[in-house]
Amino acid sequence: MQPDGATGVIEWRVSDMPIAYEVALAEMDARAAGIAEGTERELVWLLEHPPVYTAGTSAKPADLLTPERFP
């Protein structure tokens, strides 16, 4: 489903400054929800964020020595 008046063209965005990981993740989650609802177009976003370590999708809090360090 496409948003009202959408042409089906994928939106492109290029960020020329680093974007904080948490900010990019929140925006991606919001965009994905909008796409699922049919109110947003798909987006290809070229960006860089400052270095960050993530625990990974299969990590469990019990596996980590300091889980509060990971997004």
CHARMM internal coordinates of N, CA and C (Angstrom, degrees):
IC EDIT
DIST 1 N 1 CA 1.4492
DIST 1 CA 1 C 1.5271
ANGL 1 N 1 CA 1 C 108.27
DIST 1 C 2 N 1.3228
ANGL 1 CA 1 C 2 N 115.86
DIHE 1 N 1 CA 1 C 2 N 139.43
DIST 2 N 2 CA 1.4590
ANGL 1 C 2 N 2 CA 120.81
DIHE 1 CA 1 C 2 N 2 CA 179.31
DIST 2 CA 2 C 1.5221
ANGL 2 N 2 CA 2 C 109.98
DIHE 1 C 2 N 2 CA 2 C -111.58
DIST 2 C 3 N 1.3451
ANGL 2 CA 2 C 3 N 116.01
DIHE 2 N 2 CA 2 C 3 N 152.95
DIST 3 N 3 CA 1.4632
ANGL 2 C 3 N 3 CA 118.83
DIHE 2 CA 2 C 3 N 3 CA 177.14
DIST 3 CA 3 C 1.5192
ANGL 3 N 3 CA 3 C 111.00
DIHE 2 C 3 N 3 CA 3 C -61.44
DIST 3 C 4 N 1.3124
ANGL 3 CA 3 C 4 N 116.14
DIHE 3 N 3 CA 3 C 4 N 155.78
DIST 4 N 4 CA 1.4596
ANGL 3 C 4 N 4 CA 120.52
DIHE 3 CA 3 C 4 N 4 CA 177.34
DIST 4 CA 4 C 1.5180
ANGL 4 N 4 CA 4 C 110.06
DIHE 3 C 4 N 4 CA 4 C -53.60
DIST 4 C 5 N 1.3111
ANGL 4 CA 4 C 5 N 116.60
DIHE 4 N 4 CA 4 C 5 N 129.29
DIST 5 N 5 CA 1.4595
ANGL 4 C 5 N 5 CA 121.34
DIHE 4 CA 4 C 5 N 5 CA 177.79
DIST 5 CA 5 C 1.5178
ANGL 5 N 5 CA 5 C 114.14
DIHE 4 C 5 N 5 CA 5 C 78.62
DIST 5 C 6 N 1.3222
ANGL 5 CA 5 C 6 N 118.80
DIHE 5 N 5 CA 5 C 6 N 1.84
DIST 6 N 6 CA 1.4683
ANGL 5 C 6 N 6 CA 120.88
DIHE 5 CA 5 C 6 N 6 CA -178.59
DIST 6 CA 6 C 1.5152
ANGL 6 N 6 CA 6 C 109.96
DIHE 5 C 6 N 6 CA 6 C -72.68
DIST 6 C 7 N 1.3055
ANGL 6 CA 6 C 7 N 114.89
DIHE 6 N 6 CA 6 C 7 N 147.40
DIST 7 N 7 CA 1.4581
ANGL 6 C 7 N 7 CA 120.52
DIHE 6 CA 6 C 7 N 7 CA 179.58
DIST 7 CA 7 C 1.5138
ANGL 7 N 7 CA 7 C 111.67
DIHE 6 C 7 N 7 CA 7 C -94.53
DIST 7 C 8 N 1.3180
ANGL 7 CA 7 C 8 N 117.87
DIHE 7 N 7 CA 7 C 8 N -6.71
DIST 8 N 8 CA 1.4481
ANGL 7 C 8 N 8 CA 121.32
DIHE 7 CA 7 C 8 N 8 CA -176.31
DIST 8 CA 8 C 1.5155
ANGL 8 N 8 CA 8 C 112.29
DIHE 7 C 8 N 8 CA 8 C 86.17
DIST 8 C 9 N 1.3229
ANGL 8 CA 8 C 9 N 116.74
DIHE 8 N 8 CA 8 C 9 N -1.12
DIST 9 N 9 CA 1.4513
ANGL 8 C 9 N 9 CA 121.36
DIHE 8 CA 8 C 9 N 9 CA 178.75
DIST 9 CA 9 C 1.5262
ANGL 9 N 9 CA 9 C 108.68
DIHE 8 C 9 N 9 CA 9 C -76.31
DIST 9 C 10 N 1.3146
ANGL 9 CA 9 C 10 N 115.16
DIHE 9 N 9 CA 9 C 10 N 133.13
DIST 10 N 10 CA 1.4618
ANGL 9 C 10 N 10 CA 119.79
DIHE 9 CA 9 C 10 N 10 CA 178.79
DIST 10 CA 10 C 1.5194
ANGL 10 N 10 CA 10 C 109.09
DIHE 9 C 10 N 10 CA 10 C -74.53
DIST 10 C 11 N 1.3094
ANGL 10 CA 10 C 11 N 115.89
DIHE 10 N 10 CA 10 C 11 N 134.57
DIST 11 N 11 CA 1.4666
ANGL 10 C 11 N 11 CA 121.52
DIHE 10 CA 10 C 11 N 11 CA 177.77
DIST 11 CA 11 C 1.5257
ANGL 11 N 11 CA 11 C 109.54
DIHE 10 C 11 N 11 CA 11 C -77.94
DIST 11 C 12 N 1.3184
ANGL 11 CA 11 C 12 N 115.87
DIHE 11 N 11 CA 11 C 12 N 139.31
DIST 12 N 12 CA 1.4661
ANGL 11 C 12 N 12 CA 122.34
DIHE 11 CA 11 C 12 N 12 CA 176.03
DIST 12 CA 12 C 1.5113
ANGL 12 N 12 CA 12 C 108.54
DIHE 11 C 12 N 12 CA 12 C -115.41
DIST 12 C 13 N 1.3296
ANGL 12 CA 12 C 13 N 116.05
DIHE 12 N 12 CA 12 C 13 N 137.32
DIST 13 N 13 CA 1.4625
ANGL 12 C 13 N 13 CA 121.01
DIHE 12 CA 12 C 13 N 13 CA 176.32
DIST 13 CA 13 C 1.5296
ANGL 13 N 13 CA 13 C 107.70
DIHE 12 C 13 N 13 CA 13 C -136.38
DIST 13 C 14 N 1.3248
ANGL 13 CA 13 C 14 N 115.84
DIHE 13 N 13 CA 13 C 14 N 135.08
DIST 14 N 14 CA 1.4588
ANGL 13 C 14 N 14 CA 121.49
DIHE 13 CA 13 C 14 N 14 CA 176.16
DIST 14 CA 14 C 1.5203
ANGL 14 N 14 CA 14 C 107.12
DIHE 13 C 14 N 14 CA 14 C -122.27
DIST 14 C 15 N 1.3238
ANGL 14 CA 14 C 15 N 116.44
DIHE 14 N 14 CA 14 C 15 N 120.01
DIST 15 N 15 CA 1.4609
ANGL 14 C 15 N 15 CA 121.46
DIHE 14 CA 14 C 15 N 15 CA 177.23
DIST 15 CA 15 C 1.5176
ANGL 15 N 15 CA 15 C 108.20
DIHE 14 C 15 N 15 CA 15 C -97.55
DIST 15 C 16 N 1.3179
ANGL 15 CA 15 C 16 N 116.29
DIHE 15 N 15 CA 15 C 16 N 125.90
DIST 16 N 16 CA 1.4684
ANGL 15 C 16 N 16 CA 119.94
DIHE 15 CA 15 C 16 N 16 CA -176.67
DIST 16 CA 16 C 1.5256
ANGL 16 N 16 CA 16 C 113.04
DIHE 15 C 16 N 16 CA 16 C -92.58
DIST 16 C 17 N 1.3164
ANGL 16 CA 16 C 17 N 117.11
DIHE 16 N 16 CA 16 C 17 N -2.62
DIST 17 N 17 CA 1.4651
ANGL 16 C 17 N 17 CA 122.12
DIHE 16 CA 16 C 17 N 17 CA 176.43
DIST 17 CA 17 C 1.5300
ANGL 17 N 17 CA 17 C 107.84
DIHE 16 C 17 N 17 CA 17 C -124.09
DIST 17 C 18 N 1.3234
ANGL 17 CA 17 C 18 N 117.64
DIHE 17 N 17 CA 17 C 18 N 151.12
DIST 18 N 18 CA 1.4662
ANGL 17 C 18 N 18 CA 119.06
DIHE 17 CA 17 C 18 N 18 CA 177.49
DIST 18 CA 18 C 1.5367
ANGL 18 N 18 CA 18 C 111.63
DIHE 17 C 18 N 18 CA 18 C -59.70
DIST 18 C 19 N 1.3150
ANGL 18 CA 18 C 19 N 115.04
DIHE 18 N 18 CA 18 C 19 N 142.38
DIST 19 N 19 CA 1.4603
ANGL 18 C 19 N 19 CA 123.07
DIHE 18 CA 18 C 19 N 19 CA 178.91
DIST 19 CA 19 C 1.5285
ANGL 19 N 19 CA 19 C 106.89
DIHE 18 C 19 N 19 CA 19 C -113.49
DIST 19 C 20 N 1.3121
ANGL 19 CA 19 C 20 N 117.37
DIHE 19 N 19 CA 19 C 20 N 129.55
DIST 20 N 20 CA 1.4665
ANGL 19 C 20 N 20 CA 120.67
DIHE 19 CA 19 C 20 N 20 CA 179.58
DIST 20 CA 20 C 1.5290
ANGL 20 N 20 CA 20 C 109.88
DIHE 19 C 20 N 20 CA 20 C -55.60
DIST 20 C 21 N 1.3190
ANGL 20 CA 20 C 21 N 116.26
DIHE 20 N 20 CA 20 C 21 N 139.50
DIST 21 N 21 CA 1.4632
ANGL 20 C 21 N 21 CA 121.89
DIHE 20 CA 20 C 21 N 21 CA -177.80
DIST 21 CA 21 C 1.5226
ANGL 21 N 21 CA 21 C 111.28
DIHE 20 C 21 N 21 CA 21 C -52.89
DIST 21 C 22 N 1.3277
ANGL 21 CA 21 C 22 N 117.23
DIHE 21 N 21 CA 21 C 22 N -47.56
DIST 22 N 22 CA 1.4619
ANGL 21 C 22 N 22 CA 121.12
DIHE 21 CA 21 C 22 N 22 CA -177.32
DIST 22 CA 22 C 1.5263
ANGL 22 N 22 CA 22 C 111.59
DIHE 21 C 22 N 22 CA 22 C -63.33
DIST 22 C 23 N 1.3362
ANGL 22 CA 22 C 23 N 117.01
DIHE 22 N 22 CA 22 C 23 N -36.64
DIST 23 N 23 CA 1.4688
ANGL 22 C 23 N 23 CA 121.55
DIHE 22 CA 22 C 23 N 23 CA 178.68
DIST 23 CA 23 C 1.5259
ANGL 23 N 23 CA 23 C 109.85
DIHE 22 C 23 N 23 CA 23 C -66.64
DIST 23 C 24 N 1.3301
ANGL 23 CA 23 C 24 N 116.50
DIHE 23 N 23 CA 23 C 24 N -46.51
DIST 24 N 24 CA 1.4633
ANGL 23 C 24 N 24 CA 120.90
DIHE 23 CA 23 C 24 N 24 CA 179.64
DIST 24 CA 24 C 1.5293
ANGL 24 N 24 CA 24 C 110.68
DIHE 23 C 24 N 24 CA 24 C -62.51
DIST 24 C 25 N 1.3181
ANGL 24 CA 24 C 25 N 116.95
DIHE 24 N 24 CA 24 C 25 N -42.21
DIST 25 N 25 CA 1.4610
ANGL 24 C 25 N 25 CA 121.17
DIHE 24 CA 24 C 25 N 25 CA -179.86
DIST 25 CA 25 C 1.5247
ANGL 25 N 25 CA 25 C 111.24
DIHE 24 C 25 N 25 CA 25 C -63.26
DIST 25 C 26 N 1.3245
ANGL 25 CA 25 C 26 N 116.91
DIHE 25 N 25 CA 25 C 26 N -44.18
DIST 26 N 26 CA 1.4688
ANGL 25 C 26 N 26 CA 120.49
DIHE 25 CA 25 C 26 N 26 CA 179.33
DIST 26 CA 26 C 1.5233
ANGL 26 N 26 CA 26 C 110.77
DIHE 25 C 26 N 26 CA 26 C -63.31
DIST 26 C 27 N 1.3330
ANGL 26 CA 26 C 27 N 116.60
DIHE 26 N 26 CA 26 C 27 N -41.89
DIST 27 N 27 CA 1.4632
ANGL 26 C 27 N 27 CA 119.23
DIHE 26 CA 26 C 27 N 27 CA 179.83
DIST 27 CA 27 C 1.5234
ANGL 27 N 27 CA 27 C 110.74
DIHE 26 C 27 N 27 CA 27 C -67.41
DIST 27 C 28 N 1.3258
ANGL 27 CA 27 C 28 N 117.00
DIHE 27 N 27 CA 27 C 28 N -38.77
DIST 28 N 28 CA 1.4558
ANGL 27 C 28 N 28 CA 120.85
DIHE 27 CA 27 C 28 N 28 CA 178.17
DIST 28 CA 28 C 1.5305
ANGL 28 N 28 CA 28 C 110.67
DIHE 27 C 28 N 28 CA 28 C -63.79
DIST 28 C 29 N 1.3289
ANGL 28 CA 28 C 29 N 117.22
DIHE 28 N 28 CA 28 C 29 N -43.15
DIST 29 N 29 CA 1.4640
ANGL 28 C 29 N 29 CA 120.43
DIHE 28 CA 28 C 29 N 29 CA 178.37
DIST 29 CA 29 C 1.5272
ANGL 29 N 29 CA 29 C 111.16
DIHE 28 C 29 N 29 CA 29 C -62.06
DIST 29 C 30 N 1.3299
ANGL 29 CA 29 C 30 N 116.48
DIHE 29 N 29 CA 29 C 30 N -42.94
DIST 30 N 30 CA 1.4681
ANGL 29 C 30 N 30 CA 120.42
DIHE 29 CA 29 C 30 N 30 CA 179.34
DIST 30 CA 30 C 1.5266
ANGL 30 N 30 CA 30 C 110.64
DIHE 29 C 30 N 30 CA 30 C -64.90
DIST 30 C 31 N 1.3266
ANGL 30 CA 30 C 31 N 117.02
DIHE 30 N 30 CA 30 C 31 N -41.64
DIST 31 N 31 CA 1.4646
ANGL 30 C 31 N 31 CA 120.67
DIHE 30 CA 30 C 31 N 31 CA 179.86
DIST 31 CA 31 C 1.5194
ANGL 31 N 31 CA 31 C 110.19
DIHE 30 C 31 N 31 CA 31 C -64.88
DIST 31 C 32 N 1.3307
ANGL 31 CA 31 C 32 N 117.39
DIHE 31 N 31 CA 31 C 32 N -44.09
DIST 32 N 32 CA 1.4674
ANGL 31 C 32 N 32 CA 120.82
DIHE 31 CA 31 C 32 N 32 CA 179.57
DIST 32 CA 32 C 1.5286
ANGL 32 N 32 CA 32 C 110.83
DIHE 31 C 32 N 32 CA 32 C -60.16
DIST 32 C 33 N 1.3291
ANGL 32 CA 32 C 33 N 116.96
DIHE 32 N 32 CA 32 C 33 N -39.96
DIST 33 N 33 CA 1.4640
ANGL 32 C 33 N 33 CA 120.38
DIHE 32 CA 32 C 33 N 33 CA 177.49
DIST 33 CA 33 C 1.5237
ANGL 33 N 33 CA 33 C 110.31
DIHE 32 C 33 N 33 CA 33 C -64.11
DIST 33 C 34 N 1.3309
ANGL 33 CA 33 C 34 N 116.79
DIHE 33 N 33 CA 33 C 34 N -42.11
DIST 34 N 34 CA 1.4602
ANGL 33 C 34 N 34 CA 120.45
DIHE 33 CA 33 C 34 N 34 CA 178.33
DIST 34 CA 34 C 1.5205
ANGL 34 N 34 CA 34 C 112.62
DIHE 33 C 34 N 34 CA 34 C -64.36
DIST 34 C 35 N 1.3194
ANGL 34 CA 34 C 35 N 116.61
DIHE 34 N 34 CA 34 C 35 N -38.15
DIST 35 N 35 CA 1.4676
ANGL 34 C 35 N 35 CA 120.46
DIHE 34 CA 34 C 35 N 35 CA 177.18
DIST 35 CA 35 C 1.5272
ANGL 35 N 35 CA 35 C 109.38
DIHE 34 C 35 N 35 CA 35 C -64.08
DIST 35 C 36 N 1.3270
ANGL 35 CA 35 C 36 N 116.49
DIHE 35 N 35 CA 35 C 36 N -44.71
DIST 36 N 36 CA 1.4656
ANGL 35 C 36 N 36 CA 120.75
DIHE 35 CA 35 C 36 N 36 CA 179.81
DIST 36 CA 36 C 1.5270
ANGL 36 N 36 CA 36 C 111.48
DIHE 35 C 36 N 36 CA 36 C -62.57
DIST 36 C 37 N 1.3412
ANGL 36 CA 36 C 37 N 117.04
DIHE 36 N 36 CA 36 C 37 N -34.30
DIST 37 N 37 CA 1.4668
ANGL 36 C 37 N 37 CA 121.75
DIHE 36 CA 36 C 37 N 37 CA 179.79
DIST 37 CA 37 C 1.5228
ANGL 37 N 37 CA 37 C 112.23
DIHE 36 C 37 N 37 CA 37 C -82.04
DIST 37 C 38 N 1.3371
ANGL 37 CA 37 C 38 N 116.34
DIHE 37 N 37 CA 37 C 38 N -12.73
DIST 38 N 38 CA 1.4551
ANGL 37 C 38 N 38 CA 119.99
DIHE 37 CA 37 C 38 N 38 CA -179.09
DIST 38 CA 38 C 1.5123
ANGL 38 N 38 CA 38 C 113.81
DIHE 37 C 38 N 38 CA 38 C 84.05
DIST 38 C 39 N 1.3380
ANGL 38 CA 38 C 39 N 117.41
DIHE 38 N 38 CA 38 C 39 N 17.84
DIST 39 N 39 CA 1.4628
ANGL 38 C 39 N 39 CA 120.50
DIHE 38 CA 38 C 39 N 39 CA -178.86
DIST 39 CA 39 C 1.5258
ANGL 39 N 39 CA 39 C 113.12
DIHE 38 C 39 N 39 CA 39 C -105.41
DIST 39 C 40 N 1.3270
ANGL 39 CA 39 C 40 N 117.33
DIHE 39 N 39 CA 39 C 40 N -7.82
DIST 40 N 40 CA 1.4666
ANGL 39 C 40 N 40 CA 121.80
DIHE 39 CA 39 C 40 N 40 CA -178.60
DIST 40 CA 40 C 1.5229
ANGL 40 N 40 CA 40 C 109.83
DIHE 39 C 40 N 40 CA 40 C -130.86
DIST 40 C 41 N 1.3381
ANGL 40 CA 40 C 41 N 115.25
DIHE 40 N 40 CA 40 C 41 N 153.24
DIST 41 N 41 CA 1.4630
ANGL 40 C 41 N 41 CA 120.84
DIHE 40 CA 40 C 41 N 41 CA 173.67
DIST 41 CA 41 C 1.5193
ANGL 41 N 41 CA 41 C 109.64
DIHE 40 C 41 N 41 CA 41 C -87.42
DIST 41 C 42 N 1.3253
ANGL 41 CA 41 C 42 N 115.38
DIHE 41 N 41 CA 41 C 42 N 160.79
DIST 42 N 42 CA 1.4538
ANGL 41 C 42 N 42 CA 119.44
DIHE 41 CA 41 C 42 N 42 CA 173.45
DIST 42 CA 42 C 1.5228
ANGL 42 N 42 CA 42 C 108.67
DIHE 41 C 42 N 42 CA 42 C -66.37
DIST 42 C 43 N 1.3356
ANGL 42 CA 42 C 43 N 115.91
DIHE 42 N 42 CA 42 C 43 N 153.27
DIST 43 N 43 CA 1.4559
ANGL 42 C 43 N 43 CA 121.87
DIHE 42 CA 42 C 43 N 43 CA -173.66
DIST 43 CA 43 C 1.5196
ANGL 43 N 43 CA 43 C 110.17
DIHE 42 C 43 N 43 CA 43 C -136.20
DIST 43 C 44 N 1.3232
ANGL 43 CA 43 C 44 N 115.92
DIHE 43 N 43 CA 43 C 44 N 133.00
DIST 44 N 44 CA 1.4603
ANGL 43 C 44 N 44 CA 121.87
DIHE 43 CA 43 C 44 N 44 CA 167.13
DIST 44 CA 44 C 1.5174
ANGL 44 N 44 CA 44 C 105.15
DIHE 43 C 44 N 44 CA 44 C -105.10
DIST 44 C 45 N 1.3203
ANGL 44 CA 44 C 45 N 116.87
DIHE 44 N 44 CA 44 C 45 N 117.46
DIST 45 N 45 CA 1.4656
ANGL 44 C 45 N 45 CA 121.82
DIHE 44 CA 44 C 45 N 45 CA -175.01
DIST 45 CA 45 C 1.5159
ANGL 45 N 45 CA 45 C 108.27
DIHE 44 C 45 N 45 CA 45 C -118.67
DIST 45 C 46 N 1.3069
ANGL 45 CA 45 C 46 N 116.30
DIHE 45 N 45 CA 45 C 46 N 113.56
DIST 46 N 46 CA 1.4569
ANGL 45 C 46 N 46 CA 122.19
DIHE 45 CA 45 C 46 N 46 CA 176.84
DIST 46 CA 46 C 1.5181
ANGL 46 N 46 CA 46 C 107.59
DIHE 45 C 46 N 46 CA 46 C -93.36
DIST 46 C 47 N 1.3220
ANGL 46 CA 46 C 47 N 115.74
DIHE 46 N 46 CA 46 C 47 N 115.36
DIST 47 N 47 CA 1.4539
ANGL 46 C 47 N 47 CA 119.67
DIHE 46 CA 46 C 47 N 47 CA -176.65
DIST 47 CA 47 C 1.5143
ANGL 47 N 47 CA 47 C 110.05
DIHE 46 C 47 N 47 CA 47 C -150.13
DIST 47 C 48 N 1.3004
ANGL 47 CA 47 C 48 N 113.79
DIHE 47 N 47 CA 47 C 48 N 167.57
DIST 48 N 48 CA 1.4564
ANGL 47 C 48 N 48 CA 122.47
DIHE 47 CA 47 C 48 N 48 CA 174.84
DIST 48 CA 48 C 1.5189
ANGL 48 N 48 CA 48 C 106.45
DIHE 47 C 48 N 48 CA 48 C -129.01
DIST 48 C 49 N 1.3150
ANGL 48 CA 48 C 49 N 116.25
DIHE 48 N 48 CA 48 C 49 N 143.28
DIST 49 N 49 CA 1.4576
ANGL 48 C 49 N 49 CA 118.48
DIHE 48 CA 48 C 49 N 49 CA 173.33
DIST 49 CA 49 C 1.5181
ANGL 49 N 49 CA 49 C 108.62
DIHE 48 C 49 N 49 CA 49 C -124.75
DIST 49 C 50 N 1.3266
ANGL 49 CA 49 C 50 N 116.87
DIHE 49 N 49 CA 49 C 50 N 157.16
DIST 50 N 50 CA 1.4594
ANGL 49 C 50 N 50 CA 119.48
DIHE 49 CA 49 C 50 N 50 CA 177.84
DIST 50 CA 50 C 1.5305
ANGL 50 N 50 CA 50 C 109.85
DIHE 49 C 50 N 50 CA 50 C -56.77
DIST 50 C 51 N 1.3256
ANGL 50 CA 50 C 51 N 117.33
DIHE 50 N 50 CA 50 C 51 N 156.32
DIST 51 N 51 CA 1.4666
ANGL 50 C 51 N 51 CA 119.95
DIHE 50 CA 50 C 51 N 51 CA -179.60
DIST 51 CA 51 C 1.5321
ANGL 51 N 51 CA 51 C 111.39
DIHE 50 C 51 N 51 CA 51 C -54.75
DIST 51 C 52 N 1.3143
ANGL 51 CA 51 C 52 N 115.01
DIHE 51 N 51 CA 51 C 52 N 139.15
DIST 52 N 52 CA 1.4599
ANGL 51 C 52 N 52 CA 120.67
DIHE 51 CA 51 C 52 N 52 CA 179.83
DIST 52 CA 52 C 1.5289
ANGL 52 N 52 CA 52 C 108.35
DIHE 51 C 52 N 52 CA 52 C -150.54
DIST 52 C 53 N 1.2997
ANGL 52 CA 52 C 53 N 115.85
DIHE 52 N 52 CA 52 C 53 N 143.15
DIST 53 N 53 CA 1.4619
ANGL 52 C 53 N 53 CA 121.18
DIHE 52 CA 52 C 53 N 53 CA 172.29
DIST 53 CA 53 C 1.5180
ANGL 53 N 53 CA 53 C 107.52
DIHE 52 C 53 N 53 CA 53 C -101.66
DIST 53 C 54 N 1.3101
ANGL 53 CA 53 C 54 N 116.25
DIHE 53 N 53 CA 53 C 54 N 133.10
DIST 54 N 54 CA 1.4596
ANGL 53 C 54 N 54 CA 120.45
DIHE 53 CA 53 C 54 N 54 CA 174.33
DIST 54 CA 54 C 1.5182
ANGL 54 N 54 CA 54 C 108.64
DIHE 53 C 54 N 54 CA 54 C -115.42
DIST 54 C 55 N 1.2902
ANGL 54 CA 54 C 55 N 115.92
DIHE 54 N 54 CA 54 C 55 N 156.07
DIST 55 N 55 CA 1.4572
ANGL 54 C 55 N 55 CA 120.55
DIHE 54 CA 54 C 55 N 55 CA -179.45
DIST 55 CA 55 C 1.5232
ANGL 55 N 55 CA 55 C 111.53
DIHE 54 C 55 N 55 CA 55 C -77.54
DIST 55 C 56 N 1.3060
ANGL 55 CA 55 C 56 N 117.83
DIHE 55 N 55 CA 55 C 56 N -19.18
DIST 56 N 56 CA 1.4602
ANGL 55 C 56 N 56 CA 120.76
DIHE 55 CA 55 C 56 N 56 CA -177.71
DIST 56 CA 56 C 1.5172
ANGL 56 N 56 CA 56 C 111.09
DIHE 55 C 56 N 56 CA 56 C 92.40
DIST 56 C 57 N 1.3172
ANGL 56 CA 56 C 57 N 115.31
DIHE 56 N 56 CA 56 C 57 N 161.56
DIST 57 N 57 CA 1.4636
ANGL 56 C 57 N 57 CA 120.05
DIHE 56 CA 56 C 57 N 57 CA -174.13
DIST 57 CA 57 C 1.5203
ANGL 57 N 57 CA 57 C 113.58
DIHE 56 C 57 N 57 CA 57 C -73.33
DIST 57 C 58 N 1.3254
ANGL 57 CA 57 C 58 N 117.55
DIHE 57 N 57 CA 57 C 58 N -23.00
DIST 58 N 58 CA 1.4639
ANGL 57 C 58 N 58 CA 118.99
DIHE 57 CA 57 C 58 N 58 CA -177.41
DIST 58 CA 58 C 1.5293
ANGL 58 N 58 CA 58 C 113.03
DIHE 57 C 58 N 58 CA 58 C -98.57
DIST 58 C 59 N 1.3232
ANGL 58 CA 58 C 59 N 117.90
DIHE 58 N 58 CA 58 C 59 N -1.35
DIST 59 N 59 CA 1.4675
ANGL 58 C 59 N 59 CA 120.71
DIHE 58 CA 58 C 59 N 59 CA -178.45
DIST 59 CA 59 C 1.5239
ANGL 59 N 59 CA 59 C 110.96
DIHE 58 C 59 N 59 CA 59 C -71.30
DIST 59 C 60 N 1.3004
ANGL 59 CA 59 C 60 N 114.47
DIHE 59 N 59 CA 59 C 60 N 145.02
DIST 60 N 60 CA 1.4670
ANGL 59 C 60 N 60 CA 121.42
DIHE 59 CA 59 C 60 N 60 CA 175.06
DIST 60 CA 60 C 1.5258
ANGL 60 N 60 CA 60 C 107.37
DIHE 59 C 60 N 60 CA 60 C -113.74
DIST 60 C 61 N 1.3273
ANGL 60 CA 60 C 61 N 118.58
DIHE 60 N 60 CA 60 C 61 N 146.05
DIST 61 N 61 CA 1.4672
ANGL 60 C 61 N 61 CA 119.92
DIHE 60 CA 60 C 61 N 61 CA 179.73
DIST 61 CA 61 C 1.5303
ANGL 61 N 61 CA 61 C 112.89
DIHE 60 C 61 N 61 CA 61 C -51.19
DIST 61 C 62 N 1.3160
ANGL 61 CA 61 C 62 N 117.38
DIHE 61 N 61 CA 61 C 62 N -34.81
DIST 62 N 62 CA 1.4655
ANGL 61 C 62 N 62 CA 120.29
DIHE 61 CA 61 C 62 N 62 CA -179.59
DIST 62 CA 62 C 1.5329
ANGL 62 N 62 CA 62 C 112.20
DIHE 61 C 62 N 62 CA 62 C -67.17
DIST 62 C 63 N 1.3424
ANGL 62 CA 62 C 63 N 117.18
DIHE 62 N 62 CA 62 C 63 N -20.27
DIST 63 N 63 CA 1.4663
ANGL 62 C 63 N 63 CA 121.30
DIHE 62 CA 62 C 63 N 63 CA 179.99
DIST 63 CA 63 C 1.5253
ANGL 63 N 63 CA 63 C 112.04
DIHE 62 C 63 N 63 CA 63 C -78.24
DIST 63 C 64 N 1.3192
ANGL 63 CA 63 C 64 N 117.52
DIHE 63 N 63 CA 63 C 64 N -16.64
DIST 64 N 64 CA 1.4592
ANGL 63 C 64 N 64 CA 121.89
DIHE 63 CA 63 C 64 N 64 CA -171.06
DIST 64 CA 64 C 1.5257
ANGL 64 N 64 CA 64 C 111.43
DIHE 63 C 64 N 64 CA 64 C -103.33
DIST 64 C 65 N 1.3135
ANGL 64 CA 64 C 65 N 115.47
DIHE 64 N 64 CA 64 C 65 N 139.73
DIST 65 N 65 CA 1.4649
ANGL 64 C 65 N 65 CA 119.71
DIHE 64 CA 64 C 65 N 65 CA 177.71
DIST 65 CA 65 C 1.5219
ANGL 65 N 65 CA 65 C 111.55
DIHE 64 C 65 N 65 CA 65 C -71.99
DIST 65 C 66 N 1.3394
ANGL 65 CA 65 C 66 N 116.50
DIHE 65 N 65 CA 65 C 66 N -39.18
DIST 66 N 66 CA 1.4701
ANGL 65 C 66 N 66 CA 121.85
DIHE 65 CA 65 C 66 N 66 CA 179.24
DIST 66 CA 66 C 1.5301
ANGL 66 N 66 CA 66 C 108.53
DIHE 65 C 66 N 66 CA 66 C -134.24
DIST 66 C 67 N 1.3299
ANGL 66 CA 66 C 67 N 118.60
DIHE 66 N 66 CA 66 C 67 N 78.41
DIST 67 N 67 CA 1.4634
ANGL 66 C 67 N 67 CA 121.48
DIHE 66 CA 66 C 67 N 67 CA -174.26
DIST 67 CA 67 C 1.5255
ANGL 67 N 67 CA 67 C 114.63
DIHE 66 C 67 N 67 CA 67 C -61.54
DIST 67 C 68 N 1.3283
ANGL 67 CA 67 C 68 N 118.08
DIHE 67 N 67 CA 67 C 68 N -23.81
DIST 68 N 68 CA 1.4724
ANGL 67 C 68 N 68 CA 120.07
DIHE 67 CA 67 C 68 N 68 CA -179.59
DIST 68 CA 68 C 1.5229
ANGL 68 N 68 CA 68 C 112.22
DIHE 67 C 68 N 68 CA 68 C -68.41
DIST 68 C 69 N 1.3152
ANGL 68 CA 68 C 69 N 118.47
DIHE 68 N 68 CA 68 C 69 N -13.78
DIST 69 N 69 CA 1.4663
ANGL 68 C 69 N 69 CA 122.16
DIHE 68 CA 68 C 69 N 69 CA 179.88
DIST 69 CA 69 C 1.5222
ANGL 69 N 69 CA 69 C 112.89
DIHE 68 C 69 N 69 CA 69 C -78.82
DIST 69 C 70 N 1.3296
ANGL 69 CA 69 C 70 N 118.06
DIHE 69 N 69 CA 69 C 70 N -13.77
DIST 70 N 70 CA 1.4568
ANGL 69 C 70 N 70 CA 121.15
DIHE 69 CA 69 C 70 N 70 CA -171.77
DIST 70 CA 70 C 1.5180
ANGL 70 N 70 CA 70 C 111.40
DIHE 69 C 70 N 70 CA 70 C -110.92
DIST 70 C 71 N 1.3509
ANGL 70 CA 70 C 71 N 115.94
DIHE 70 N 70 CA 70 C 71 N 136.83
DIST 71 N 71 CA 1.4695
ANGL 70 C 71 N 71 CA 118.77
DIHE 70 CA 70 C 71 N 71 CA 175.99
DIST 71 CA 71 C 1.5204
ANGL 71 N 71 CA 71 C 111.48
DIHE 70 C 71 N 71 CA 71 C -71.44
END
COOR INIT
IC SEED 1 N 1 CA 1 C
IC BUILD
